[in-house]
Amino acid sequence: MSREWRKPEDVQWLKVSDRQLGEGAVGKVFAGRIKFRGKKPFAVAVKQFKPLYSRRLLDKTWPYPRVIEDLKRAGVRMPKMALVEHAGKPVLVSELFQKEQLTKISDAWMSSLPEDARDAMVETLTKMMNAGYDASPDSIGFVSTSRGPRPIVHDLDSLRKEPPHTALRGWLKHFPKGEPRRKALETLLSGVTNPFFKKELESIRAEAEKDWFWFRDKL
């Protein structure tokens, strides 16, 4: 598979099976197959949106396509994906991370992961925040690579821009207490340039400086 898929208008056909892979707040995901012009058919995951979200995609009041482009430009690792039309409705077609009908993406709990995988997560969070997006823990998982587990943004439904309450404290709580958590906070502070998220990180560090147990106890 090439680094990027062809444009949605290059789709020759899309077939969606009855095998459901998952379900979320905005729709259901099914296994399918797609063929782009000049390429062989291949397996994909197809998200079929609930009527409300289909309408919002059609009238362009839901910025799903912009989120995809923003994160691509920021260099965030994601499955290859494209919004295409199927049976008169918009669907999200994405790379299928499965083996023998089991997902190859694991949850982003970092206490048992090697340091370089945690560092890669901090890098991903930095890129997302600099692109203006708050990442909920549900939006990122880990996929196995030749370099070991690496983070991948696989669910865009919960991504928000500058929300009233960010998921930063929750993310830091995923890191082991002590030096790993301290390192994650300081690395984020040095890398994040988005003013909104920078301010939130500075607030968290101010709390930590007042309470030494911040790094030992739950946030």
Buried (B, 14 or more C-beta within 10 A) or exposed (E): EEEEBBEBEBBEEBEBEEEEBEEBEBBBBBBBBBBBEEBEEBEBBBBBBEEEBBBBBBEEEBBBBEBBEBBBEBEBBBBBBBBBEBEEEBBBBBBBBBEEEEBEBEEBEBEEBEEEBBBBBBBBBBBBBBBBBBBBBBBBBBBEEEEEBBBBBBBBBBBBBBEEEBBBBEBBEBBBBEEBBBBBBEBBBEBBEBEBBBEBBEEBBEEBEEEEEBBEEEB
